[in-house]
Amino acid sequence: MENDKQQHFIAETVICGTTMMYTESWWQTMLVGLSVGALKETYDAGKEGNEFSKNDMAANFLGCFAGITYGATVLHFHYESETDTTIIGIEGKF
């Protein structure tokens, strides 16, 4: 994978992971993440010798999906820990 695609993936993972933990909404997170990615691609397309890259947008989408998954996992463990039960598949009050 190109270094540029890795940067898109990582940036979207961070943006969407953070947004997911803040909004707790996968569709709002996806909207924010892909909007940021599309704006970046539009900005890059305005530079000489560049064009809007569908492959970069694919990396953005995958990074956004990874960020949503990460954020949802953190939220799940956070809420699970507030119920006074363990979070590794063993339930019980302590």
Secondary structure, DSSP 4 states (H G I P E B T S, - for coil): --HHHHHHHHHHHHHHHHHHHHH--HHHHHHHHHHHHHHHHHHHHTSTT----HHHHHHHHHHHHHHHHHHHHHHHHHHHHTTTS-SSS-----
